[in-house]
């Protein structure tokens, strides 16, 4: 092996509960971007249904479209949870308010990993109370 080349470990992850979609399927179904224009902000399923209010929610919606559930019991449990939220206006608005003020933990944690988190991002997590 030539010197200086990094070793890359490739592993196959088995996901029993999600359907793995290949590029052609994602492209043909226009899940994320319009096949004709290449735009992500119009003409795709994601653009039509993404009514999320946070970056974290938007990333989760995108991930859910690209890796849809295939286990009927998990799908039905999620649908039941959505029904409960939609049925209660108080629960719906309370959940919206809570999520809007929730820090983007995914972004903060990735910034911490690359050591570029600002003090403001780090403080958005809140105090850490070891127990």
N, CA, C and O atoms as a printed pandas DataFrame, in Angstrom:
     atom_number atom_name residue_name chain_id  residue_number  x_coord  y_coord  z_coord
0              1         N          UNK        A               1    0.847   -1.173    0.000
1              2        CA          UNK        A               1    0.000    0.000    0.000
2              3         C          UNK        A               1    0.894    1.238    0.000
3              4         O          UNK        A               1    1.881    1.285    0.733
4              5         N          UNK        A               2    0.553    2.255   -0.827
5              6        CA          UNK        A               2    1.361    3.462   -0.871
6              7         C          UNK        A               2    1.345    4.185    0.472
7              8         O          UNK        A               2    0.331    4.210    1.170
8              9         N          UNK        A               3    2.488    4.773    0.818
9             10        CA          UNK        A               3    2.602    5.523    2.064
10            11         C          UNK        A               3    1.802    6.825    1.982
11            12         O          UNK        A               3    1.679    7.428    0.916
12            13         N          UNK        A               4    1.268    7.242    3.118
13            14        CA          UNK        A               4    0.591    8.531    3.190
14            15         C          UNK        A               4   -0.889    8.507    2.857
15            16         O          UNK        A               4   -1.568    9.516    3.047
16            17         N          UNK        A               5   -1.412    7.397    2.370
17            18        CA          UNK        A               5   -2.837    7.343    2.081
18            19         C          UNK        A               5   -3.594    6.881    3.325
19            20         O          UNK        A               5   -3.234    5.876    3.937
20            21         N          UNK        A               6   -4.633    7.609    3.692
21            22        CA          UNK        A               6   -5.383    7.210    4.885
22            23         C          UNK        A               6   -6.203    5.948    4.607
23            24         O          UNK        A               6   -6.663    5.718    3.489
24            25         N          UNK        A               7   -6.368    5.153    5.637
25            26        CA          UNK        A               7   -7.226    3.975    5.535
26            27         C          UNK        A               7   -8.664    4.413    5.769
27            28         O          UNK        A               7   -8.950    5.217    6.657
28            29         N          UNK        A               8   -9.545    3.878    4.967
29            30        CA          UNK        A               8  -10.954    4.202    5.111
30            31         C          UNK        A               8  -11.695    2.921    5.436
31            32         O          UNK        A               8  -11.572    1.923    4.725
32            33         N          UNK        A               9  -12.457    2.951    6.504
33            34        CA          UNK        A               9  -13.236    1.787    6.896
34            35         C          UNK        A               9  -14.648    1.943    6.333
35            36         O          UNK        A               9  -15.332    2.926    6.619
36            37         N          UNK        A              10  -15.066    0.994    5.555
37            38        CA          UNK        A              10  -16.398    1.003    4.978
38            39         C          UNK        A              10  -17.186   -0.119    5.635
39            40         O          UNK        A              10  -16.731   -1.260    5.712
40            41         N          UNK        A              11  -18.371    0.229    6.105
41            42        CA          UNK        A              11  -19.203   -0.800    6.723
42            43         C          UNK        A              11  -20.621   -0.681    6.204
43            44         O          UNK        A              11  -21.078    0.409    5.857
44            45         N          UNK        A              12  -21.304   -1.789    6.155
45            46        CA          UNK        A              12  -22.686   -1.845    5.717
46            47         C          UNK        A              12  -23.577   -1.817    6.944
47            48         O          UNK        A              12  -23.427   -2.634    7.852
48            49         N          UNK        A              13  -24.493   -0.881    6.965
49            50        CA          UNK        A              13  -25.431   -0.811    8.078
50            51         C          UNK        A              13  -26.754   -1.403    7.628
51            52         O          UNK        A              13  -27.274   -1.047    6.571
52            53         N          UNK        A              14  -27.292   -2.299    8.424
53            54        CA          UNK        A              14  -28.566   -2.930    8.110
54            55         C          UNK        A              14  -29.668   -2.186    8.857
55            56         O          UNK        A              14  -29.620   -2.035   10.077
56            57         N          UNK        A              15  -30.634   -1.738    8.121
57            58        CA          UNK        A              15  -31.756   -1.006    8.703
58            59         C          UNK        A              15  -33.027   -1.780    8.385
59            60         O          UNK        A              15  -33.535   -1.731    7.264
60            61         N          UNK        A              16  -33.532   -2.489    9.379
61            62        CA          UNK        A              16  -34.717   -3.309    9.174
62            63         C          UNK        A              16  -35.980   -2.477    9.010
63            64         O          UNK        A              16  -36.920   -2.902    8.337
64            65         N          UNK        A              17  -36.010   -1.304    9.614
65            66        CA          UNK        A              17  -37.251   -0.542    9.666
66            67         C          UNK        A              17  -37.359    0.576    8.645
67            68         O          UNK        A              17  -38.396    1.235    8.563
68            69         N          UNK        A              18  -36.312    0.805    7.866
69            70        CA          UNK        A              18  -36.376    1.861    6.856
70            71         C          UNK        A              18  -36.081    1.300    5.471
71            72         O          UNK        A              18  -35.398    0.288    5.311
72            73         N          UNK        A              19  -36.613    1.984    4.499
73            74        CA          UNK        A              19  -36.405    1.614    3.110
74            75         C          UNK        A              19  -35.270    2.473    2.568
75            76         O          UNK        A              19  -35.337    3.701    2.630
76            77         N          UNK        A              20  -34.238    1.842    2.043
77            78        CA          UNK        A              20  -33.120    2.583    1.468
78            79         C          UNK        A              20  -33.425    2.856   -0.003
79            80         O          UNK        A              20  -33.683    1.932   -0.776
80            81         N          UNK        A              21  -33.394    4.127   -0.378
81            82        CA          UNK        A              21  -33.698    4.538   -1.743
82            83         C          UNK        A              21  -32.411    4.892   -2.477
83            84         O          UNK        A              21  -31.540    5.564   -1.925
84            85         N          UNK        A              22  -32.294    4.442   -3.713
85            86        CA          UNK        A              22  -31.105    4.795   -4.479
86            87         C          UNK        A              22  -31.285    6.166   -5.136
87            88         O          UNK        A              22  -32.383    6.723   -5.144
88            89         N          UNK        A              23  -30.202    6.693   -5.680
89            90        CA          UNK        A              23  -30.210    8.034   -6.267
90            91         C          UNK        A              23  -31.257    8.163   -7.361
91            92         O          UNK        A              23  -31.992    9.149   -7.397
92            93         N          UNK        A              24  -31.336    7.177   -8.259
93            94        CA          UNK        A              24  -32.288    7.259   -9.376
94            95         C          UNK        A              24  -33.729    7.342   -8.887
95            96         O          UNK        A              24  -34.532    8.082   -9.455
96            97         N          UNK        A              25  -34.061    6.602   -7.856
97            98        CA          UNK        A              25  -35.411    6.647   -7.298
98            99         C          UNK        A              25  -35.699    8.020   -6.709
99           100         O          UNK        A              25  -36.752    8.601   -6.972
100          101         N          UNK        A              26  -34.777    8.536   -5.919
101          102        CA          UNK        A              26  -34.941    9.857   -5.299
102          103         C          UNK        A              26  -35.085   10.922   -6.384
103          104         O          UNK        A              26  -35.916   11.822   -6.269
104          105         N          UNK        A              27  -34.281   10.818   -7.423
105          106        CA          UNK        A              27  -34.310   11.792   -8.519
106          107         C          UNK        A              27  -35.612   11.688   -9.313
107          108         O          UNK        A              27  -36.251   12.704   -9.587
108          109         N          UNK        A              28  -36.006   10.483   -9.679
109          110        CA          UNK        A              28  -37.208   10.278  -10.490
110          111         C          UNK        A              28  -38.471   10.711   -9.755
111          112         O          UNK        A              28  -39.366   11.307  -10.354
112          113         N          UNK        A              29  -38.545   10.416   -8.463
113          114        CA          UNK        A              29  -39.714   10.795   -7.670
114          115         C          UNK        A              29  -39.697   12.261   -7.244
115          116         O          UNK        A              29  -40.659   12.752   -6.652
116          117         N          UNK        A              30  -38.600   12.960   -7.549
117          118        CA          UNK        A              30  -38.434   14.368   -7.194
118          119         C          UNK        A              30  -38.712   14.590   -5.710
119          120         O          UNK        A              30  -39.466   15.485   -5.330
120          121         N          UNK        A              31  -38.091   13.761   -4.887
121          122        CA          UNK        A              31  -38.305   13.861   -3.448
122          123         C          UNK        A              31  -37.695   15.133   -2.866
123          124         O          UNK        A              31  -38.307   15.790   -2.024
124          125         N          UNK        A              32  -36.490   15.479   -3.316
125          126        CA          UNK        A              32  -35.784   16.617   -2.734
126          127         C          UNK        A              32  -35.628   17.777   -3.706
127          128         O          UNK        A              32  -35.707   18.936   -3.300
128          129         N          UNK        A              33  -35.414   17.488   -4.960
129          130        CA          UNK        A              33  -35.244   18.568   -5.932
130          131         C          UNK        A              33  -36.010   18.262   -7.206
131          132         O          UNK        A              33  -36.277   17.107   -7.537
132          133         N          UNK        A              34  -36.353   19.326   -7.907
133          134        CA          UNK        A              34  -37.057   19.227   -9.175
134          135         C          UNK        A              34  -36.124   18.621  -10.210
135          136         O          UNK        A              34  -35.015   19.117  -10.408
136          137         N          UNK        A              35  -36.562   17.548  -10.877
137          138        CA          UNK        A              35  -35.708   16.835  -11.831
138          139         C          UNK        A              35  -35.362   17.696  -13.050
139          140         O          UNK        A              35  -34.288   17.535  -13.629
140          141         N          UNK        A              36  -36.244   18.592  -13.439
141          142        CA          UNK        A              36  -35.986   19.415  -14.619
142          143         C          UNK        A              36  -35.098   20.602  -14.318
143          144         O          UNK        A              36  -34.185   20.904  -15.085
144          145         N          UNK        A              37  -35.354   21.281  -13.207
145          146        CA          UNK        A              37  -34.625   22.513  -12.908
146          147         C          UNK        A              37  -33.498   22.319  -11.904
147          148         O          UNK        A              37  -32.579   23.135  -11.835
148          149         N          UNK        A              38  -33.563   21.249  -11.130
149          150        CA          UNK        A              38  -32.564   21.023  -10.100
150          151         C          UNK        A              38  -32.784   21.862   -8.854
151          152         O          UNK        A              38  -31.975   21.824   -7.927
152          153         N          UNK        A              39  -33.875   22.620   -8.825
153          154        CA          UNK        A              39  -34.170   23.478   -7.673
154          155         C          UNK        A              39  -34.660   22.653   -6.496
155          156         O          UNK        A              39  -35.415   21.694   -6.661
156          157         N          UNK        A              40  -34.221   23.038   -5.311
157          158        CA          UNK        A              40  -34.674   22.369   -4.103
158          159         C          UNK        A              40  -35.841   23.107   -3.459
159          160         O          UNK        A              40  -36.508   22.554   -2.584
160          161         N          UNK        A              41  -36.099   24.327   -3.867
161          162        CA          UNK        A              41  -37.111   25.135   -3.195
162          163         C          UNK        A              41  -38.439   25.166   -3.935
163          164         O          UNK        A              41  -39.337   25.908   -3.539
164          165         N          UNK        A              42  -38.587   24.396   -4.981
165          166        CA          UNK        A              42  -39.856   24.368   -5.695
166          167         C          UNK        A              42  -39.941   23.150   -6.584
167          168         O          UNK        A              42  -38.955   22.741   -7.198
168          169         N          UNK        A              43  -41.115   22.581   -6.649
169          170        CA          UNK        A              43  -41.333   21.470   -7.560
170          171         C          UNK        A              43  -40.955   20.105   -7.028
171          172         O          UNK        A              43  -41.018   19.122   -7.766
172          173         N          UNK        A              44  -40.564   20.015   -5.770
173          174        CA          UNK        A              44  -40.245   18.708   -5.196
174          175         C          UNK        A              44  -41.245   18.391   -4.091
175          176         O          UNK        A              44  -41.923   19.284   -3.582
176          177         N          UNK        A              45  -41.331   17.124   -3.724
177          178        CA          UNK        A              45  -42.200   16.735   -2.619
178          179         C          UNK        A              45  -41.773   17.443   -1.338
179          180         O          UNK        A              45  -42.615   17.939   -0.589
180          181         N          UNK        A              46  -40.470   17.491   -1.087
181          182        CA          UNK        A              46  -39.944   18.154    0.103
182          183         C          UNK        A              46  -40.398   19.607    0.171
183          184         O          UNK        A              46  -40.834   20.073    1.223
184          185         N          UNK        A              47  -40.297   20.322   -0.943
185          186        CA          UNK        A              47  -40.693   21.728   -0.967
186          187         C          UNK        A              47  -42.185   21.891   -0.691
187          188         O          UNK        A              47  -42.603   22.872   -0.076
188          189         N          UNK        A              48  -42.981   20.937   -1.143
189          190        CA          UNK        A              48  -44.436   21.026   -0.957
190          191         C          UNK        A              48  -44.875   20.744    0.473
191          192         O          UNK        A              48  -45.802   21.385    0.969
192          193         N          UNK        A              49  -44.229   19.804    1.140
193          194        CA          UNK        A              49  -44.717   19.393    2.461
194          195         C          UNK        A              49  -43.893   19.918    3.627
195          196         O          UNK        A              49  -44.300   19.760    4.778
196          197         N          UNK        A              50  -42.754   20.532    3.366
197          198        CA          UNK        A              50  -41.896   20.999    4.452
198          199         C          UNK        A              50  -42.452   22.288    5.050
199          200         O          UNK        A              50  -42.200   23.382    4.547
200          201         N          UNK        A              51  -43.205   22.138    6.122
201          202        CA          UNK        A              51  -43.752   23.294    6.845
202          203         C          UNK        A              51  -43.099   23.413    8.219
203          204         O          UNK        A              51  -43.649   24.027    9.134
204          205         N          UNK        A              52  -41.926   22.818    8.343
205          206        CA          UNK        A              52  -41.216   22.860    9.613
206          207         C          UNK        A              52  -40.766   24.281    9.907
207          208         O          UNK        A              52  -40.644   25.107    9.002
208          209         N          UNK        A              53  -40.520   24.554   11.187
209          210        CA          UNK        A              53  -40.144   25.904   11.606
210          211         C          UNK        A              53  -38.716   25.990   12.110
211          212         O          UNK        A              53  -38.246   27.070   12.469
212          213         N          UNK        A              54  -38.024   24.865   12.139
213          214        CA          UNK        A              54  -36.643   24.867   12.619
214          215         C          UNK        A              54  -35.757   24.137   11.620
215          216         O          UNK        A              54  -36.232   23.319   10.831
216          217         N          UNK        A              55  -34.473   24.440   11.663
217          218        CA          UNK        A              55  -33.515   23.751   10.799
218          219         C          UNK        A              55  -33.467   22.260   11.144
219          220         O          UNK        A              55  -33.357   21.410   10.260
220          221         N          UNK        A              56  -33.551   21.958   12.447
221          222        CA          UNK        A              56  -33.540   20.559   12.878
222          223         C          UNK        A              56  -34.747   19.811   12.310
223          224         O          UNK        A              56  -34.621   18.679   11.843
224          225         N          UNK        A              57  -35.910   20.450   12.353
225          226        CA          UNK        A              57  -37.117   19.838   11.814
226          227         C          UNK        A              57  -37.029   19.623   10.317
227          228         O          UNK        A              57  -37.483   18.603    9.798
228          229         N          UNK        A              58  -36.447   20.583    9.630
229          230        CA          UNK        A              58  -36.279   20.476    8.183
230          231         C          UNK        A              58  -35.346   19.319    7.816
231          232         O          UNK        A              58  -35.605   18.574    6.871
232          233         N          UNK        A              59  -34.258   19.181    8.578
233          234        CA          UNK        A              59  -33.343   18.065    8.321
234          235         C          UNK        A              59  -34.009   16.726    8.605
235          236         O          UNK        A              59  -33.787   15.755    7.881
236          237         N          UNK        A              60  -34.826   16.667    9.657
237          238        CA          UNK        A              60  -35.538   15.432    9.982
238          239         C          UNK        A              60  -36.551   15.088    8.897
239          240         O          UNK        A              60  -36.688   13.922    8.527
240          241         N          UNK        A              61  -37.263   16.094    8.382
241          242        CA          UNK        A              61  -38.230   15.864    7.303
242          243         C          UNK        A              61  -37.514   15.331    6.062
243          244         O          UNK        A              61  -37.985   14.384    5.433
244          245         N          UNK        A              62  -36.392   15.929    5.713
245          246        CA          UNK        A              62  -35.614   15.490    4.549
246          247         C          UNK        A              62  -35.147   14.043    4.732
247          248         O          UNK        A              62  -35.245   13.227    3.816
248          249         N          UNK        A              63  -34.644   13.744    5.913
249          250        CA          UNK        A              63  -34.182   12.390    6.215
250          251         C          UNK        A              63  -35.330   11.382    6.141
251          252         O          UNK        A              63  -35.154   10.263    5.657
252          253         N          UNK        A              64  -36.500   11.785    6.621
253          254        CA          UNK        A              64  -37.662   10.891    6.595
254          255         C          UNK        A              64  -38.115   10.601    5.172
255          256         O          UNK        A              64  -38.601    9.507    4.884
256          257         N          UNK        A              65  -37.960   11.571    4.285
257          258        CA          UNK        A              65  -38.309   11.345    2.880
258          259         C          UNK        A              65  -37.297   10.433    2.190
259          260         O          UNK        A              65  -37.664    9.595    1.366
260          261         N          UNK        A              66  -36.026   10.603    2.534
261          262        CA          UNK        A              66  -34.976    9.828    1.886
262          263         C          UNK        A              66  -34.832    8.417    2.460
263          264         O          UNK        A              66  -34.304    7.526    1.796
264          265         N          UNK        A              67  -35.302    8.217    3.693
265          266        CA          UNK        A              67  -35.235    6.908    4.335
266          267         C          UNK        A              67  -36.592    6.618    4.982
267          268         O          UNK        A              67  -36.710    6.628    6.207
268          269         N          UNK        A              68  -37.618    6.362    4.162
269          270        CA          UNK        A              68  -38.969    6.174    4.715
270          271         C          UNK        A              68  -39.080    4.886    5.527
271          272         O          UNK        A              68  -38.389    3.898    5.279
272          273         N          UNK        A              69  -39.982    4.942    6.506
273          274        CA          UNK        A              69  -40.248    3.754    7.314
274          275         C          UNK        A              69  -40.915    2.682    6.467
275          276         O          UNK        A              69  -41.647    2.989    5.526
276          277         N          UNK        A              70  -40.658    1.423    6.805
277          278        CA          UNK        A              70  -41.340    0.334    6.107
278          279         C          UNK        A              70  -42.041   -0.630    7.056
279          280         O          UNK        A              70  -42.753   -1.529    6.610
280          281         N          UNK        A              71  -41.846   -0.453    8.363
281          282        CA          UNK        A              71  -42.473   -1.315    9.356
282          283         C          UNK        A              71  -43.865   -0.761    9.673
283          284         O          UNK        A              71  -43.974    0.337   10.220
284          285         N          UNK        A              72  -44.934   -1.501    9.339
285          286        CA          UNK        A              72  -46.298   -0.983    9.537
286          287         C          UNK        A              72  -46.614   -0.593   10.982
287          288         O          UNK        A              72  -47.333    0.381   11.207
288          289         N          UNK        A              73  -46.101   -1.320   11.952
289          290        CA          UNK        A              73  -46.426   -0.976   13.339
290          291         C          UNK        A              73  -45.773    0.350   13.741
291          292         O          UNK        A              73  -46.372    1.123   14.488
292          293         N          UNK        A              74  -44.573    0.622   13.266
293          294        CA          UNK        A              74  -43.920    1.899   13.564
294          295         C          UNK        A              74  -44.635    3.037   12.833
295          296         O          UNK        A              74  -44.831    4.114   13.397
296          297         N          UNK        A              75  -45.018    2.800   11.600
297          298        CA          UNK        A              75  -45.754    3.813   10.829
298          299         C          UNK        A              75  -47.066    4.148   11.538
299          300         O          UNK        A              75  -47.401    5.322   11.700
300          301         N          UNK        A              76  -47.807    3.126   11.959
301          302        CA          UNK        A              76  -49.088    3.354   12.634
302          303         C          UNK        A              76  -48.920    4.059   13.966
303          304         O          UNK        A              76  -49.744    4.901   14.323
304          305         N          UNK        A              77  -47.868    3.732   14.713
305          306        CA          UNK        A              77  -47.599    4.422   15.980
306          307         C          UNK        A              77  -47.318    5.899   15.727
307          308         O          UNK        A              77  -47.775    6.757   16.482
308          309         N          UNK        A              78  -46.567    6.198   14.667
309          310        CA          UNK        A              78  -46.280    7.598   14.337
310          311         C          UNK        A              78  -47.553    8.325   13.921
311          312         O          UNK        A              78  -47.772    9.470   14.315
312          313         N          UNK        A              79  -48.393    7.665   13.127
313          314        CA          UNK        A              79  -49.660    8.271   12.714
314          315         C          UNK        A              79  -50.569    8.532   13.910
315          316         O          UNK        A              79  -51.235    9.566   13.965
316          317         N          UNK        A              80  -50.604    7.612   14.863
317          318        CA          UNK        A              80  -51.402    7.806   16.078
318          319         C          UNK        A              80  -50.899    9.011   16.870
319          320         O          UNK        A              80  -51.696    9.792   17.390
320          321         N          UNK        A              81  -49.575    9.160   16.961
321          322        CA          UNK        A              81  -48.998   10.298   17.678
322          323         C          UNK        A              81  -49.366   11.605   16.985
323          324         O          UNK        A              81  -49.707   12.583   17.650
324          325         N          UNK        A              82  -49.300   11.632   15.664
325          326        CA          UNK        A              82  -49.669   12.837   14.914
326          327         C          UNK        A              82  -51.148   13.148   15.124
327          328         O          UNK        A              82  -51.514   14.310   15.304
328          329         N          UNK        A              83  -52.007   12.120   15.102
329          330        CA          UNK        A              83  -53.440   12.324   15.353
330          331         C          UNK        A              83  -53.685   12.975   16.704
331          332         O          UNK        A              83  -54.506   13.886   16.816
332          333         N          UNK        A              84  -52.983   12.518   17.727
333          334        CA          UNK        A              84  -53.149   13.079   19.072
334          335         C          UNK        A              84  -52.716   14.537   19.125
335          336         O          UNK        A              84  -53.366   15.361   19.770
336          337         N          UNK        A              85  -51.634   14.851   18.455
337          338        CA          UNK        A              85  -51.146   16.235   18.447
338          339         C          UNK        A              85  -52.112   17.139   17.700
339          340         O          UNK        A              85  -52.433   18.227   18.178
340          341         N          UNK        A              86  -52.577   16.708   16.540
341          342        CA          UNK        A              86  -53.473   17.521   15.722
342          343         C          UNK        A              86  -54.837   17.685   16.390
343          344         O          UNK        A              86  -55.487   18.717   16.224
344          345         N          UNK        A              87  -55.271   16.683   17.136
345          346        CA          UNK        A              87  -56.581   16.729   17.789
346          347         C          UNK        A              87  -56.642   17.727   18.940
347          348         O          UNK        A              87  -57.728   18.168   19.316
348          349         N          UNK        A              88  -55.498   18.084   19.500
349          350        CA          UNK        A              88  -55.473   19.007   20.637
350          351         C          UNK        A              88  -54.760   20.296   20.242
351          352         O          UNK        A              88  -53.544   20.319   20.053
352          353         N          UNK        A              89  -55.542   21.368   20.121
353          354        CA          UNK        A              89  -54.956   22.660   19.738
354          355         C          UNK        A              89  -53.936   23.127   20.768
355          356         O          UNK        A              89  -52.904   23.691   20.405
356          357         N          UNK        A              90  -54.214   22.900   22.046
357          358        CA          UNK        A              90  -53.277   23.318   23.095
358          359         C          UNK        A              90  -51.967   22.547   22.995
359          360         O          UNK        A              90  -50.886   23.128   23.086
360          361         N          UNK        A              91  -52.070   21.244   22.808
361          362        CA          UNK        A              91  -50.865   20.424   22.672
362          363         C          UNK        A              91  -50.074   20.844   21.447
363          364         O          UNK        A              91  -48.849   20.961   21.505
364          365         N          UNK        A              92  -50.768   21.074   20.333
365          366        CA          UNK        A              92  -50.125   21.476   19.081
366          367         C          UNK        A              92  -49.364   22.791   19.242
367          368         O          UNK        A              92  -48.193   22.878   18.876
368          369         N          UNK        A              93  -50.027   23.814   19.790
369          370        CA          UNK        A              93  -49.365   25.115   19.920
370          371         C          UNK        A              93  -48.252   25.066   20.960
371          372         O          UNK        A              93  -47.212   25.701   20.785
372          373         N          UNK        A              94  -48.462   24.316   22.040
373          374        CA          UNK        A              94  -47.417   24.182   23.050
374          375         C          UNK        A              94  -46.185   23.493   22.506
375          376         O          UNK        A              94  -45.058   23.890   22.803
376          377         N          UNK        A              95  -46.400   22.466   21.712
377          378        CA          UNK        A              95  -45.285   21.743   21.091
378          379         C          UNK        A              95  -44.549   22.638   20.097
379          380         O          UNK        A              95  -43.320   22.628   20.037
380          381         N          UNK        A              96  -45.304   23.407   19.322
381          382        CA          UNK        A              96  -44.676   24.340   18.378
382          383         C          UNK        A              96  -43.794   25.343   19.104
383          384         O          UNK        A              96  -42.655   25.577   18.699
384          385         N          UNK        A              97  -44.308   25.933   20.169
385          386        CA          UNK        A              97  -43.536   26.927   20.923
386          387         C          UNK        A              97  -42.287   26.309   21.536
387          388         O          UNK        A              97  -41.213   26.910   21.511
388          389         N          UNK        A              98  -42.430   25.113   22.082
389          390        CA          UNK        A              98  -41.279   24.454   22.715
390          391         C          UNK        A              98  -40.193   24.148   21.682
391          392         O          UNK        A              98  -39.007   24.349   21.945
392          393         N          UNK        A              99  -40.598   23.664   20.516
393          394        CA          UNK        A              99  -39.620   23.293   19.501
394          395         C          UNK        A              99  -38.949   24.506   18.868
395          396         O          UNK        A              99  -37.779   24.440   18.492
396          397         N          UNK        A             100  -39.682   25.619   18.746
397          398        CA          UNK        A             100  -39.093   26.823   18.166
398          399         C          UNK        A             100  -37.975   27.383   19.038
399          400         O          UNK        A             100  -37.025   27.975   18.525
400          401         N          UNK        A             101  -38.083   27.200   20.350
401          402        CA          UNK        A             101  -37.057   27.733   21.246
402          403         C          UNK        A             101  -35.990   26.701   21.592
403          404         O          UNK        A             101  -35.043   27.006   22.317
404          405         N          UNK        A             102  -36.137   25.496   21.085
405          406        CA          UNK        A             102  -35.189   24.423   21.363
406          407         C          UNK        A             102  -33.919   24.645   20.553
407          408         O          UNK        A             102  -34.003   24.909   19.354
408          409         N          UNK        A             103  -32.753   24.547   21.167
409          410        CA          UNK        A             103  -31.512   24.775   20.412
410          411         C          UNK        A             103  -31.267   23.674   19.375
411          412         O          UNK        A             103  -31.705   22.536   19.544
412          413         N          UNK        A             104  -30.576   24.026   18.327
413          414        CA          UNK        A             104  -30.242   23.072   17.271
414          415         C          UNK        A             104  -29.076   22.206   17.749
415          416         O          UNK        A             104  -27.916   22.470   17.433
416          417         N          UNK        A             105  -29.406   21.175   18.512
417          418        CA          UNK        A             105  -28.382   20.331   19.132
418          419         C          UNK        A             105  -27.491   19.638   18.110
419          420         O          UNK        A             105  -26.298   19.451   18.351
420          421         N          UNK        A             106  -28.055   19.262   16.984
421          422        CA          UNK        A             106  -27.255   18.601   15.944
422          423         C          UNK        A             106  -26.158   19.527   15.429
423          424         O          UNK        A             106  -25.009   19.112   15.272
424          425         N          UNK        A             107  -26.512   20.768   15.169
425          426        CA          UNK        A             107  -25.526   21.733   14.671
426          427         C          UNK        A             107  -24.507   22.078   15.748
427          428         O          UNK        A             107  -23.311   22.145   15.466
428          429         N          UNK        A             108  -24.960   22.296   16.964
429          430        CA          UNK        A             108  -24.035   22.622   18.056
430          431         C          UNK        A             108  -23.071   21.473   18.292
431          432         O          UNK        A             108  -21.870   21.696   18.446
432          433         N          UNK        A             109  -23.587   20.231   18.323
433          434        CA          UNK        A             109  -22.703   19.092   18.577
434          435         C          UNK        A             109  -21.702   18.894   17.444
435          436         O          UNK        A             109  -20.545   18.558   17.698
436          437         N          UNK        A             110  -22.127   19.097   16.195
437          438        CA          UNK        A             110  -21.164   18.950   15.098
438          439         C          UNK        A             110  -20.116   20.053   15.151
439          440         O          UNK        A             110  -18.951   19.812   14.835
440          441         N          UNK        A             111  -20.518   21.271   15.551
441          442        CA          UNK        A             111  -19.546   22.350   15.693
442          443         C          UNK        A             111  -18.576   22.078   16.825
443          444         O          UNK        A             111  -17.394   22.408   16.731
444          445         N          UNK        A             112  -19.074   21.474   17.898
445          446        CA          UNK        A             112  -18.180   21.111   18.997
446          447         C          UNK        A             112  -17.154   20.085   18.538
447          448         O          UNK        A             112  -15.992   20.135   18.942
448          449         N          UNK        A             113  -17.583   19.161   17.697
449          450        CA          UNK        A             113  -16.661   18.147   17.195
450          451         C          UNK        A             113  -15.544   18.756   16.361
451          452         O          UNK        A             113  -14.407   18.287   16.402
452          453         N          UNK        A             114  -15.862   19.788   15.611
453          454        CA          UNK        A             114  -14.824   20.424   14.804
454          455         C          UNK        A             114  -14.255   21.657   15.505
455          456         O          UNK        A             114  -13.494   22.430   14.923
456          457         N          UNK        A             115  -14.646   21.818   16.777
457          458        CA          UNK        A             115  -14.106   22.871   17.648
458          459         C          UNK        A             115  -14.351   24.271   17.106
459          460         O          UNK        A             115  -13.488   25.143   17.198
460          461         N          UNK        A             116  -15.536   24.478   16.540
461          462        CA          UNK        A             116  -15.818   25.816   16.033
462          463         C          UNK        A             116  -17.109   26.386   16.615
463          464         O          UNK        A             116  -17.648   27.362   16.091
464          465         N          UNK        A             117  -17.600   25.796   17.676
465          466        CA          UNK        A             117  -18.829   26.299   18.279
466          467         C          UNK        A             117  -18.569   27.644   18.946
467          468         O          UNK        A             117  -17.580   27.832   19.655
468          469         N          UNK        A             118  -19.473   28.558   18.701
469          470        CA          UNK        A             118  -19.340   29.860   19.361
470          471         C          UNK        A             118  -19.859   29.748   20.793
471          472         O          UNK        A             118  -20.569   28.803   21.139
472          473         N          UNK        A             119  -19.499   30.710   21.600
473          474        CA          UNK        A             119  -19.976   30.724   22.984
474          475         C          UNK        A             119  -21.496   30.797   23.006
475          476         O          UNK        A             119  -22.134   30.188   23.865
476          477         N          UNK        A             120  -22.083   31.540   22.065
477          478        CA          UNK        A             120  -23.532   31.666   21.997
478          479         C          UNK        A             120  -24.180   30.320   21.685
479          480         O          UNK        A             120  -25.187   29.965   22.298
480          481         N          UNK        A             121  -23.610   29.564   20.735
481          482        CA          UNK        A             121  -24.157   28.251   20.418
482          483         C          UNK        A             121  -24.051   27.324   21.614
483          484         O          UNK        A             121  -24.986   26.585   21.922
484          485         N          UNK        A             122  -22.913   27.363   22.286
485          486        CA          UNK        A             122  -22.708   26.475   23.421
486          487         C          UNK        A             122  -23.656   26.837   24.562
487          488         O          UNK        A             122  -24.185   25.954   25.236
488          489         N          UNK        A             123  -23.867   28.118   24.774
489          490        CA          UNK        A             123  -24.756   28.543   25.865
490          491         C          UNK        A             123  -26.211   28.229   25.559
491          492         O          UNK        A             123  -27.024   28.167   26.481
492          493         N          UNK        A             124  -26.568   28.028   24.284
493          494        CA          UNK        A             124  -27.956   27.713   23.945
494          495         C          UNK        A             124  -28.375   26.349   24.461
495          496         O          UNK        A             124  -29.568   26.077   24.588
496          497         N          UNK        A             125  -27.410   25.486   24.760
497          498        CA          UNK        A             125  -27.725   24.171   25.289
498          499         C          UNK        A             125  -28.243   24.294   26.713
499          500         O          UNK        A             125  -29.102   23.518   27.132
500          501         N          UNK        A             126  -27.731   25.251   27.450
501          502        CA          UNK        A             126  -28.154   25.440   28.827
502          503         C          UNK        A             126  -27.140   24.848   29.784
503          504         O          UNK        A             126  -26.151   24.244   29.369
504          505         N          UNK        A             127  -27.396   25.027   31.065
505          506        CA          UNK        A             127  -26.444   24.518   32.062
506          507         C          UNK        A             127  -26.408   23.003   32.090
507          508         O          UNK        A             127  -27.418   22.335   31.872
508          509         N          UNK        A             128  -25.239   22.482   32.359
509          510        CA          UNK        A             128  -25.064   21.045   32.471
510          511         C          UNK        A             128  -24.952   20.731   33.953
511          512         O          UNK        A             128  -24.050   21.219   34.634
512          513         N          UNK        A             129  -25.873   19.914   34.448
513          514        CA          UNK        A             129  -25.899   19.556   35.853
514          515         C          UNK        A             129  -25.519   18.093   36.017
515          516         O          UNK        A             129  -26.369   17.220   35.843
516          517         N          UNK        A             130  -24.259   17.799   36.349
517          518        CA          UNK        A             130  -23.885   16.403   36.528
518          519         C          UNK        A             130  -24.557   15.833   37.779
519          520         O          UNK        A             130  -24.636   16.483   38.822
520          521         N          UNK        A             131  -25.038   14.597   37.635
521          522        CA          UNK        A             131  -25.685   13.952   38.791
522          523         C          UNK        A             131  -24.970   12.706   39.187
523          524         O          UNK        A             131  -25.376   12.037   40.138
